[in-house]
Amino acid sequence: MNAPAYIGRFAPSPTGPLHMGSLVAAMASYLDAKLHHGQWLVRIEDVDKDRNVPGADREILASLERCGMRWDGEVVWQTQREALYDEALARLAQNVYPCGCSRKEIADSQTRLGQNGNAMLVYPGTCREGLAPGKTPRALRLRTPQQPHRIISFDDRWAGHVSQDITAEVGDFVIRRADGYWAYQLAVVVDDAAQGITDIVRGADLLDSTPRQLYLQELLGLPHPRYLHVPVVLNADGEKLSKQTGAQAFDTGASAASLLNDAMLPAARFLGLPIEAQTVEAFWRAAVPAWGRLLERQGQV
């Protein structure tokens, strides 16, 4: 049987305009799709409704277009797909239980550092056998196997071999949050499968999430995409560049030349692509083969 055609995606959250860190992730996913003569889809991950900024989704799409990144097919929004998440929850029902623990209670119990250096809360299983007296249901958690521990391994096209004991290093994880919103882990797995995504290229800050997503794919009988996690852009304090750390929009509405020189070329150089170009069109003509050469040097095509 022939392997499925390459289908990649970029899935930003509409919490504000794209910054340099998100441009790097978008560029890497776009380049990989173009190198493999595949499709590149855009999905707006707006499931966390409290953080959405009105109009940010349209601003994101406009910035992608100004950078010459043109998507295939229709853009989809997670808030239009919640029936799919309900269906997935029903299929997982025997492995799901209500949890009454607060984030502070879990943090006080156990915290570990993930592979990217970020603190990860390890759920101790407090509500696994039922809610403790006085606790009310808050979130829904997915059970992870206890005996033996469940170890998830995969080969990342950038980071190499990755292995995580999700029982010990994560514990039972949330698939529906205390505020009623769907957790990222469930929504992204359902969406990627529904859209036929074969290849996921994104920032290394999500590397620790991948084993949980692979486990969910396994339980739901969904295919495993290939993964490639690129380095994340850091600010002057060594923190991941993000809206929470004050990252500024890379697209200020300036001329195409300014957008190219002040954002696109620096983003390409961050990825290890030392290219020069005078126009956006010339940039992509040079960047796609340069991406291929970079992956070849690393043995990660």
Contacts in CASP RR format, 6 or more apart in sequence:
PFRMAT RR
TARGET T0000
AUTHOR 0000-0000-0000
METHOD contacts of the structure
MODEL  1
MNAPAYIGRFAPSPTGPLHMGSLVAAMASYLDAKLHHGQWLVRIEDVDKD
RNVPGADREILASLERCGMRWDGEVVWQTQREALYDEALARLAQNVYPCG
CSRKEIADSQTRLGQNGNAMLVYPGTCREGLAPGKTPRALRLRTPQQPHR
IISFDDRWAGHVSQDITAEVGDFVIRRADGYWAYQLAVVVDDAAQGITDI
VRGADLLDSTPRQLYLQELLGLPHPRYLHVPVVLNADGEKLSKQTGAQAF
DTGASAASLLNDAMLPAARFLGLPIEAQTVEAFWRAAVPAWGRLLERQGQ
V
4 196 0 8 1.000
4 198 0 8 1.000
5 38 0 8 1.000
5 39 0 8 1.000
5 198 0 8 1.000
6 33 0 8 1.000
6 36 0 8 1.000
6 37 0 8 1.000
6 38 0 8 1.000
6 39 0 8 1.000
6 198 0 8 1.000
6 199 0 8 1.000
7 33 0 8 1.000
7 38 0 8 1.000
7 39 0 8 1.000
7 41 0 8 1.000
7 195 0 8 1.000
7 196 0 8 1.000
7 197 0 8 1.000
7 198 0 8 1.000
7 199 0 8 1.000
8 29 0 8 1.000
8 32 0 8 1.000
8 33 0 8 1.000
8 38 0 8 1.000
8 39 0 8 1.000
8 40 0 8 1.000
8 41 0 8 1.000
8 197 0 8 1.000
8 198 0 8 1.000
8 199 0 8 1.000
8 200 0 8 1.000
8 201 0 8 1.000
9 29 0 8 1.000
9 40 0 8 1.000
9 41 0 8 1.000
9 42 0 8 1.000
9 43 0 8 1.000
9 192 0 8 1.000
9 195 0 8 1.000
9 197 0 8 1.000
9 200 0 8 1.000
10 25 0 8 1.000
10 26 0 8 1.000
10 29 0 8 1.000
10 30 0 8 1.000
10 40 0 8 1.000
10 41 0 8 1.000
10 42 0 8 1.000
10 43 0 8 1.000
10 64 0 8 1.000
10 69 0 8 1.000
10 71 0 8 1.000
11 42 0 8 1.000
11 43 0 8 1.000
11 44 0 8 1.000
11 45 0 8 1.000
11 188 0 8 1.000
11 191 0 8 1.000
11 202 0 8 1.000
12 18 0 8 1.000
12 22 0 8 1.000
12 26 0 8 1.000
12 42 0 8 1.000
12 44 0 8 1.000
12 45 0 8 1.000
12 60 0 8 1.000
13 44 0 8 1.000
13 45 0 8 1.000
13 46 0 8 1.000
13 48 0 8 1.000
13 51 0 8 1.000
13 52 0 8 1.000
14 44 0 8 1.000
14 45 0 8 1.000
14 46 0 8 1.000
14 52 0 8 1.000
14 53 0 8 1.000
14 55 0 8 1.000
14 56 0 8 1.000
14 57 0 8 1.000
14 60 0 8 1.000
15 48 0 8 1.000
15 51 0 8 1.000
15 52 0 8 1.000
15 53 0 8 1.000
15 56 0 8 1.000
15 243 0 8 1.000
16 53 0 8 1.000
16 56 0 8 1.000
16 59 0 8 1.000
16 60 0 8 1.000
16 243 0 8 1.000
16 249 0 8 1.000
17 56 0 8 1.000
17 59 0 8 1.000
17 60 0 8 1.000
17 63 0 8 1.000
17 249 0 8 1.000
17 250 0 8 1.000
17 251 0 8 1.000
18 26 0 8 1.000
18 59 0 8 1.000
18 60 0 8 1.000
18 63 0 8 1.000
18 64 0 8 1.000
18 249 0 8 1.000
18 250 0 8 1.000
18 251 0 8 1.000
19 241 0 8 1.000
19 242 0 8 1.000
19 243 0 8 1.000
19 247 0 8 1.000
19 248 0 8 1.000
19 249 0 8 1.000
19 250 0 8 1.000
20 233 0 8 1.000
20 241 0 8 1.000
20 247 0 8 1.000
20 250 0 8 1.000
20 263 0 8 1.000
20 266 0 8 1.000
20 267 0 8 1.000
21 232 0 8 1.000
21 233 0 8 1.000
21 241 0 8 1.000
21 242 0 8 1.000
21 247 0 8 1.000
21 267 0 8 1.000
23 67 0 8 1.000
23 250 0 8 1.000
23 263 0 8 1.000
23 264 0 8 1.000
23 267 0 8 1.000
24 203 0 8 1.000
24 230 0 8 1.000
24 232 0 8 1.000
24 233 0 8 1.000
24 267 0 8 1.000
24 270 0 8 1.000
24 271 0 8 1.000
25 201 0 8 1.000
25 202 0 8 1.000
25 203 0 8 1.000
25 230 0 8 1.000
26 64 0 8 1.000
26 67 0 8 1.000
26 69 0 8 1.000
27 67 0 8 1.000
27 69 0 8 1.000
27 264 0 8 1.000
27 267 0 8 1.000
27 268 0 8 1.000
27 271 0 8 1.000
27 287 0 8 1.000
28 201 0 8 1.000
28 202 0 8 1.000
28 203 0 8 1.000
28 228 0 8 1.000
28 230 0 8 1.000
28 271 0 8 1.000
28 291 0 8 1.000
29 40 0 8 1.000
29 200 0 8 1.000
29 201 0 8 1.000
29 202 0 8 1.000
30 40 0 8 1.000
30 69 0 8 1.000
31 287 0 8 1.000
31 288 0 8 1.000
31 291 0 8 1.000
32 199 0 8 1.000
32 201 0 8 1.000
32 228 0 8 1.000
32 291 0 8 1.000
33 39 0 8 1.000
33 40 0 8 1.000
33 199 0 8 1.000
34 40 0 8 1.000
34 284 0 8 1.000
34 288 0 8 1.000
35 288 0 8 1.000
35 289 0 8 1.000
35 291 0 8 1.000
35 292 0 8 1.000
35 295 0 8 1.000
36 199 0 8 1.000
39 72 0 8 1.000
39 73 0 8 1.000
40 69 0 8 1.000
40 71 0 8 1.000
40 72 0 8 1.000
41 71 0 8 1.000
41 72 0 8 1.000
41 73 0 8 1.000
41 76 0 8 1.000
41 195 0 8 1.000
41 197 0 8 1.000
42 61 0 8 1.000
42 64 0 8 1.000
42 71 0 8 1.000
42 75 0 8 1.000
43 75 0 8 1.000
43 76 0 8 1.000
43 77 0 8 1.000
43 78 0 8 1.000
43 191 0 8 1.000
43 195 0 8 1.000
44 57 0 8 1.000
44 60 0 8 1.000
44 75 0 8 1.000
44 76 0 8 1.000
44 77 0 8 1.000
44 78 0 8 1.000
45 78 0 8 1.000
45 184 0 8 1.000
45 187 0 8 1.000
45 188 0 8 1.000
46 52 0 8 1.000
46 57 0 8 1.000
46 77 0 8 1.000
46 78 0 8 1.000
46 79 0 8 1.000
47 78 0 8 1.000
47 79 0 8 1.000
47 82 0 8 1.000
47 181 0 8 1.000
47 182 0 8 1.000
47 184 0 8 1.000
47 187 0 8 1.000
48 181 0 8 1.000
48 184 0 8 1.000
49 79 0 8 1.000
49 181 0 8 1.000
50 179 0 8 1.000
50 181 0 8 1.000
57 77 0 8 1.000
61 75 0 8 1.000
62 251 0 8 1.000
63 249 0 8 1.000
63 250 0 8 1.000
63 251 0 8 1.000
64 70 0 8 1.000
64 71 0 8 1.000
66 251 0 8 1.000
66 253 0 8 1.000
66 256 0 8 1.000
66 259 0 8 1.000
67 251 0 8 1.000
67 259 0 8 1.000
67 263 0 8 1.000
67 264 0 8 1.000
67 280 0 8 1.000
68 280 0 8 1.000
68 284 0 8 1.000
76 191 0 8 1.000
76 195 0 8 1.000
78 182 0 8 1.000
78 187 0 8 1.000
78 191 0 8 1.000
81 187 0 8 1.000
81 190 0 8 1.000
81 191 0 8 1.000
81 194 0 8 1.000
82 182 0 8 1.000
84 190 0 8 1.000
84 191 0 8 1.000
84 194 0 8 1.000
85 182 0 8 1.000
85 186 0 8 1.000
85 187 0 8 1.000
85 190 0 8 1.000
88 186 0 8 1.000
88 189 0 8 1.000
88 190 0 8 1.000
88 220 0 8 1.000
89 96 0 8 1.000
89 140 0 8 1.000
89 175 0 8 1.000
89 176 0 8 1.000
89 186 0 8 1.000
91 219 0 8 1.000
91 220 0 8 1.000
92 142 0 8 1.000
92 175 0 8 1.000
92 216 0 8 1.000
92 219 0 8 1.000
92 220 0 8 1.000
95 142 0 8 1.000
95 143 0 8 1.000
95 219 0 8 1.000
96 140 0 8 1.000
96 141 0 8 1.000
96 142 0 8 1.000
96 143 0 8 1.000
96 175 0 8 1.000
97 127 0 8 1.000
97 128 0 8 1.000
97 130 0 8 1.000
97 140 0 8 1.000
97 141 0 8 1.000
97 143 0 8 1.000
97 172 0 8 1.000
98 127 0 8 1.000
98 130 0 8 1.000
98 131 0 8 1.000
98 137 0 8 1.000
98 138 0 8 1.000
98 139 0 8 1.000
98 140 0 8 1.000
98 141 0 8 1.000
99 123 0 8 1.000
99 126 0 8 1.000
99 127 0 8 1.000
99 131 0 8 1.000
99 137 0 8 1.000
99 138 0 8 1.000
99 139 0 8 1.000
99 140 0 8 1.000
99 141 0 8 1.000
99 172 0 8 1.000
99 174 0 8 1.000
100 126 0 8 1.000
100 127 0 8 1.000
100 131 0 8 1.000
100 132 0 8 1.000
100 135 0 8 1.000
100 136 0 8 1.000
100 137 0 8 1.000
100 138 0 8 1.000
100 139 0 8 1.000
100 178 0 8 1.000
101 123 0 8 1.000
101 126 0 8 1.000
101 127 0 8 1.000
101 135 0 8 1.000
101 138 0 8 1.000
102 138 0 8 1.000
103 121 0 8 1.000
105 126 0 8 1.000
106 121 0 8 1.000
106 122 0 8 1.000
106 123 0 8 1.000
106 124 0 8 1.000
107 121 0 8 1.000
109 122 0 8 1.000
109 124 0 8 1.000
109 126 0 8 1.000
110 121 0 8 1.000
110 122 0 8 1.000
110 124 0 8 1.000
111 119 0 8 1.000
111 120 0 8 1.000
111 121 0 8 1.000
111 122 0 8 1.000
112 119 0 8 1.000
112 120 0 8 1.000
112 122 0 8 1.000
112 169 0 8 1.000
113 119 0 8 1.000
113 120 0 8 1.000
114 120 0 8 1.000
114 169 0 8 1.000
114 208 0 8 1.000
115 162 0 8 1.000
115 164 0 8 1.000
115 207 0 8 1.000
115 208 0 8 1.000
116 204 0 8 1.000
116 205 0 8 1.000
116 207 0 8 1.000
116 208 0 8 1.000
116 232 0 8 1.000
118 205 0 8 1.000
118 208 0 8 1.000
120 169 0 8 1.000
120 170 0 8 1.000
120 208 0 8 1.000
122 168 0 8 1.000
122 169 0 8 1.000
122 170 0 8 1.000
122 171 0 8 1.000
123 141 0 8 1.000
123 170 0 8 1.000
123 171 0 8 1.000
123 172 0 8 1.000
123 173 0 8 1.000
124 171 0 8 1.000
125 171 0 8 1.000
125 172 0 8 1.000
126 132 0 8 1.000
127 135 0 8 1.000
127 141 0 8 1.000
128 141 0 8 1.000
128 143 0 8 1.000
128 172 0 8 1.000
131 137 0 8 1.000
138 178 0 8 1.000
139 174 0 8 1.000
139 176 0 8 1.000
139 177 0 8 1.000
139 178 0 8 1.000
140 174 0 8 1.000
140 175 0 8 1.000
140 176 0 8 1.000
141 172 0 8 1.000
141 173 0 8 1.000
141 174 0 8 1.000
141 175 0 8 1.000
142 172 0 8 1.000
142 173 0 8 1.000
142 174 0 8 1.000
142 175 0 8 1.000
142 216 0 8 1.000
142 219 0 8 1.000
143 172 0 8 1.000
144 150 0 8 1.000
144 166 0 8 1.000
144 167 0 8 1.000
144 170 0 8 1.000
144 171 0 8 1.000
144 172 0 8 1.000
144 173 0 8 1.000
144 215 0 8 1.000
145 167 0 8 1.000
146 167 0 8 1.000
149 165 0 8 1.000
149 166 0 8 1.000
149 167 0 8 1.000
149 168 0 8 1.000
150 165 0 8 1.000
150 166 0 8 1.000
150 167 0 8 1.000
150 215 0 8 1.000
151 163 0 8 1.000
151 164 0 8 1.000
151 165 0 8 1.000
151 166 0 8 1.000
152 163 0 8 1.000
152 164 0 8 1.000
152 166 0 8 1.000
152 211 0 8 1.000
152 212 0 8 1.000
152 214 0 8 1.000
152 215 0 8 1.000
153 161 0 8 1.000
153 162 0 8 1.000
153 163 0 8 1.000
153 164 0 8 1.000
154 161 0 8 1.000
154 162 0 8 1.000
154 210 0 8 1.000
154 211 0 8 1.000
154 214 0 8 1.000
154 224 0 8 1.000
154 227 0 8 1.000
155 161 0 8 1.000
155 162 0 8 1.000
156 162 0 8 1.000
156 207 0 8 1.000
156 210 0 8 1.000
156 227 0 8 1.000
156 228 0 8 1.000
156 229 0 8 1.000
157 226 0 8 1.000
157 227 0 8 1.000
157 228 0 8 1.000
157 295 0 8 1.000
157 300 0 8 1.000
158 204 0 8 1.000
158 228 0 8 1.000
158 229 0 8 1.000
158 230 0 8 1.000
158 298 0 8 1.000
158 300 0 8 1.000
159 204 0 8 1.000
159 207 0 8 1.000
159 229 0 8 1.000
160 300 0 8 1.000
162 207 0 8 1.000
162 210 0 8 1.000
162 211 0 8 1.000
164 170 0 8 1.000
164 208 0 8 1.000
164 211 0 8 1.000
166 173 0 8 1.000
166 211 0 8 1.000
166 212 0 8 1.000
166 215 0 8 1.000
170 211 0 8 1.000
170 212 0 8 1.000
173 183 0 8 1.000
173 185 0 8 1.000
173 212 0 8 1.000
174 183 0 8 1.000
174 185 0 8 1.000
175 182 0 8 1.000
175 183 0 8 1.000
175 185 0 8 1.000
175 186 0 8 1.000
175 216 0 8 1.000
176 182 0 8 1.000
176 183 0 8 1.000
176 186 0 8 1.000
177 183 0 8 1.000
184 209 0 8 1.000
185 209 0 8 1.000
185 212 0 8 1.000
185 213 0 8 1.000
185 216 0 8 1.000
186 216 0 8 1.000
188 213 0 8 1.000
189 213 0 8 1.000
189 216 0 8 1.000
189 217 0 8 1.000
189 220 0 8 1.000
189 222 0 8 1.000
190 220 0 8 1.000
191 197 0 8 1.000
192 200 0 8 1.000
192 225 0 8 1.000
193 217 0 8 1.000
193 220 0 8 1.000
193 222 0 8 1.000
193 223 0 8 1.000
196 223 0 8 1.000
197 225 0 8 1.000
198 225 0 8 1.000
198 226 0 8 1.000
199 225 0 8 1.000
199 226 0 8 1.000
199 227 0 8 1.000
199 228 0 8 1.000
200 225 0 8 1.000
200 226 0 8 1.000
200 227 0 8 1.000
200 228 0 8 1.000
201 227 0 8 1.000
201 228 0 8 1.000
201 229 0 8 1.000
201 230 0 8 1.000
202 228 0 8 1.000
202 229 0 8 1.000
202 230 0 8 1.000
203 229 0 8 1.000
203 230 0 8 1.000
203 231 0 8 1.000
203 232 0 8 1.000
204 229 0 8 1.000
204 230 0 8 1.000
204 231 0 8 1.000
204 232 0 8 1.000
205 232 0 8 1.000
205 240 0 8 1.000
206 229 0 8 1.000
207 229 0 8 1.000
210 227 0 8 1.000
210 229 0 8 1.000
214 224 0 8 1.000
216 222 0 8 1.000
217 223 0 8 1.000
217 224 0 8 1.000
228 300 0 8 1.000
230 271 0 8 1.000
231 270 0 8 1.000
232 240 0 8 1.000
232 241 0 8 1.000
233 240 0 8 1.000
233 241 0 8 1.000
233 270 0 8 1.000
234 240 0 8 1.000
234 241 0 8 1.000
235 241 0 8 1.000
235 245 0 8 1.000
235 246 0 8 1.000
235 247 0 8 1.000
237 245 0 8 1.000
239 245 0 8 1.000
241 247 0 8 1.000
250 259 0 8 1.000
250 262 0 8 1.000
250 263 0 8 1.000
250 267 0 8 1.000
251 259 0 8 1.000
251 263 0 8 1.000
252 258 0 8 1.000
253 259 0 8 1.000
254 262 0 8 1.000
256 279 0 8 1.000
256 280 0 8 1.000
259 280 0 8 1.000
260 277 0 8 1.000
260 278 0 8 1.000
260 279 0 8 1.000
260 280 0 8 1.000
260 283 0 8 1.000
264 280 0 8 1.000
264 283 0 8 1.000
265 275 0 8 1.000
265 276 0 8 1.000
265 277 0 8 1.000
265 283 0 8 1.000
268 275 0 8 1.000
268 283 0 8 1.000
268 287 0 8 1.000
268 290 0 8 1.000
271 291 0 8 1.000
271 294 0 8 1.000
272 294 0 8 1.000
273 287 0 8 1.000
273 290 0 8 1.000
273 291 0 8 1.000
273 294 0 8 1.000
274 290 0 8 1.000
275 283 0 8 1.000
275 286 0 8 1.000
275 287 0 8 1.000
275 290 0 8 1.000
276 286 0 8 1.000
277 283 0 8 1.000
277 285 0 8 1.000
277 286 0 8 1.000
277 287 0 8 1.000
292 301 0 8 1.000
295 301 0 8 1.000
END
